[in-house]
Amino acid sequence: EDSPAWSTTSTHKYNVELAAAVIRSNLWPGACTFAVGKTYENIYVGWGQKYLPYGFSPAVLPHPEYEYELGPEIMEIQDPTVQVEQDWRVAHKKKPPPKEEGEEEEEGGEEEEEEEE
């Protein structure tokens, strides 16, 4: 907290006419202003976090091999062939509901009437 908010430097020590003044923020790392003559520009490249005197380190994650027990539920299996998939579809195909006897006769009767006309 005793340090100044800004640090100033110059790009040239000997040729002042070509030198650019550079001002950097000590509070917001990445905030910078530079000027040459009456022209200046501000730039910020950072994470949007103020300077912290101590670094942040997240907790180390456990190794994946210790996190999960190996078992059949996470083991990879070989994909079935096309023939195996088709056989499964045929075996699990839904059977159509049985038709009533009256429905079959009505359908046949309508076709006969149309043919007679």
C-alpha positions, -999 to 999 in steps of 0.1 A, spaced: 0 0 0 30 23 4 40 19 -33 29 45 -58 -1 38 -80 18 45 -113 53 38 -125 68 61 -152 96 53 -177 109 66 -210 117 46 -241 149 66 -248 173 81 -223 195 100 -248 173 110 -277 144 129 -259 128 141 -292 120 105 -302 113 92 -268 78 80 -257 67 84 -221 52 52 -207 31 51 -175 21 17 -160 -4 10 -133 9 -7 -102 -26 -14 -90 -40 -29 -122 -14 -50 -139 -17 -46 -177 -30 -10 -177 -6 12 -196 -5 47 -211 21 59 -236 25 93 -251 47 109 -278 44 147 -279 7 155 -276 -5 121 -288 -13 95 -262 -30 61 -260 -44 39 -232 -43 1 -233 -52 -26 -210 -43 -62 -214 -51 -83 -184 -75 -105 -164 -95 -77 -148 -81 -84 -114 -62 -60 -92 -27 -66 -81 -23 -91 -53 9 -92 -33 5 -130 -30 -3 -154 -58 -34 -175 -60 -29 -212 -65 -60 -235 -67 -58 -269 -50 -42 -296 -71 -67 -321 -85 -63 -358 -78 -50 -380 -105 -78 -396 -126 -65 -431 -119 -71 -426 -82 -104 -409 -86 -123 -437 -104 -121 -475 -98 -117 -495 -130 -148 -515 -137 -171 -527 -165 -192 -496 -163 -163 -473 -175 -145 -498 -198 -147 -493 -235 -163 -520 -256 -161 -528 -292 -190 -515 -314 -214 -541 -327 -213 -549 -364 -241 -539 -388 -254 -575 -390 -256 -578 -352 -275 -545 -350 -300 -556 -377 -305 -589 -359 -312 -571 -327 -338 -548 -344 -356 -578 -359 -356 -596 -325 -370 -565 -307 -394 -553 -334 -428 -545 -321 -455 -569 -334 -486 -552 -349 -518 -557 -328 -540 -585 -341 -568 -573 -363 -604 -581 -356 -623 -603 -380 -649 -576 -387 -623 -550 -398 -608 -573 -424 -642 -580 -440 -653 -543 -441 -621 -533 -459 -625 -561 -484 -662 -552 -490 -655 -516 -498 -629 -526 -525 -654 -549 -540 -681 -522 -542 -657 -498 -560 -648 -525 -585 -685 -532 -593 -692 -496 -602 
